[in-house]
Amino acid sequence: MKTRIALPLIIFVVMAQQISAEQMILVGLAKIDDKPIPKGAIIIAKILDKEVGKCNISEMGGYSITIETNETPYAPIEFYTDGYKAIQVVPFEPDKIMVLDLNFRRFEEKFSTSTTIPTTFERPSVTGHFIEISTYGATLGGIVILLILAWYTFKK
């Protein structure tokens, strides 16, 4: 009897962990003023001034950063490193892998008088290449299995 209850509970916990935050992966080369960023430098990704990803630069300015957030799809992602900001801004698209080279320029923070923060975003045009990876079917299948197991466990 204990295994009948434990198995659906374990499956539910695993599925809840998988859908807690959505991810997007970006890979490419990072440059400051058209020169590769030195190995070990850190790139920070932000959506609406909230850090959503961080990575270290590898050899020759290469990077791979995982964006993990529950933000609205198409929210703009900005990239920063040691006082520099990337001129590229890309939309957050869950379950995507994007190849994108980043070019950084000296960052000068400008203050705005506007306090309106958008809650929905239009899909902007992007300079990069998407590779689609979808987990929607797997998650839906897991929920169906969980419901069947729960029904089977409690039908008696």
VENDAKA-V994814 format. One record per residue. N is the residue number from 1. D_LAST is the distance of its C-alpha to the last C-alpha in Angstrom with 2 decimals. Layout:
BEGIN
N;D_LAST
N;D_LAST
END
This chain:
BEGIN
1;11.12
2;14.09
3;14.72
4;11.41
5;12.60
6;16.25
7;16.50
8;15.60
9;17.78
10;20.61
11;20.56
12;20.74
13;23.65
14;25.51
15;25.28
16;26.43
17;29.41
18;30.36
19;30.61
20;32.21
21;35.73
22;37.33
23;40.05
24;43.26
25;45.61
26;49.39
27;51.85
28;55.61
29;58.96
30;60.08
31;63.75
32;65.90
33;68.99
34;68.46
35;68.36
36;65.25
37;63.59
38;64.16
39;61.47
40;59.38
41;59.75
42;56.60
43;55.38
44;53.23
45;51.29
46;50.80
47;49.20
48;50.73
49;52.37
50;49.08
51;48.89
52;46.14
53;47.39
54;50.04
55;51.54
56;54.57
57;57.21
58;57.64
59;60.77
60;62.98
61;61.05
62;57.72
63;54.53
64;50.78
65;48.89
66;45.22
67;44.72
68;41.46
69;40.82
70;38.73
71;41.88
72;42.26
73;42.99
74;46.75
75;47.69
76;50.96
77;50.97
78;54.25
79;55.44
80;57.70
81;59.53
82;62.15
83;63.80
84;63.32
85;61.10
86;60.14
87;61.67
88;58.52
89;55.64
90;52.52
91;49.45
92;46.06
93;43.97
94;40.50
95;39.62
96;43.26
97;45.83
98;49.41
99;52.70
100;55.11
101;58.42
102;59.13
103;62.66
104;63.25
105;66.13
106;67.28
107;64.99
108;66.65
109;64.28
110;65.26
111;64.18
112;62.90
113;63.28
114;60.16
115;56.94
116;54.75
117;51.88
118;50.31
119;46.55
120;46.41
121;48.52
122;50.05
123;49.79
124;53.21
125;55.08
126;54.68
127;57.06
128;54.81
129;52.60
130;48.84
131;46.54
132;43.15
133;39.98
134;36.81
135;33.38
136;31.90
137;30.11
138;28.71
139;27.34
140;25.83
141;24.26
142;22.80
143;21.23
144;19.67
145;18.28
146;16.95
147;15.19
148;13.64
149;12.53
150;11.16
151;9.21
152;7.94
153;7.28
154;5.50
155;3.80
156;0.00
END
